[in-house]
Each structure stands twice: as C-alpha cells, then as structure tokens.
Amino acid sequence: MEPKKNGTRRLRDRSGFTLIEIMVVIVILGLLAALVVPRLIGRTEEAKKTQARVQIRNIEQALGLFKLDNGFYPATDQGIEALIRIPDAGRIPNNYRKGGYMDRLPKDPWGNPYVYVSPGAHGDYDISSLGADGVPGGEGEDGDINSWDEK
C-alpha cells in the first residue's frame, strides 16, 4: 500500500497550474479580445443608427394614424408632441384619439429630440435625428438620419 501513497502524493503536488500555463492562457485571451472587441465597438454606432431609423418609422406610423383620424398632419409649431397630447394651438384636431397616438416621444439614440417639420421639404413632413453631435450635417456617427433617406 505504500506505493499508492507516494503516487497520490505526487498527483497532489502537481494538481495546480504552472506560471507558464497561466501566461499562455492570458495571451490567448488577449489575442481573442484584440480580434473581437474592435468588431463589437464598430457595431455600436451602426446599432444606434438602426435604432434611430426604427424610431422614425414608428413616429411615421403614428403620424399616419393622426392624419387618418383628423385629415392633416400636425404643423411644425405643434410638433410631434401632438402625437401624445392634443395640441392647444394651431389647427385643433376634431377626432383626436383618446390616449394619443404614442405612449411617449422617443429621444434619438444619442439623447436628442427628433426634429419635425411639416410641411417638409421632402414630403408632407420631415423627421430627422441630428446624429451624435446634435447639429445638422456631419458624417459617420455625426451624420443625420432622415425620414426621406432610403436605407
């Protein structure tokens, strides 16, 4: 039975990881992170742009319902706020839906309000997100996202 104890003792002494094994694992994890993280970071801005386009489409659907009930779109001075509460200035809608057309007005993914103009330069109305910088124009993450753009 003596040989078993020695064999067990040897296994017990070797049960941990060596410093080299740990370093190899850390290097492998670092290489994986170096490959994956840049791809994820680049996708964040694209996801925000997609979210803005979806929110603009949702506002457009609510505007369509507003027009269907009332025969006109809210004016620029009434804004898209007319979708959550009946306007008290300008042309007052006669068949305003109880509870409004949206629960709340979304802010764009960068925390800015959407810009609404009616009548718009590109149709009955224009809706825009001014991008990350919050000012008209720009490129990349600062670029505007507009209801009239085809994307």
Secondary structure as UniProt FT lines:
FT   HELIX           2..13
FT   HELIX           19..70
FT   TURN            76..78
FT   HELIX           80..83
FT   TURN            98..99
FT   TURN            109..110
FT   STRAND          115..117
FT   STRAND          126..129
FT   TURN            131..134
FT   HELIX           140..142
FT   STRAND          145..146
FT   TURN            147..148
//
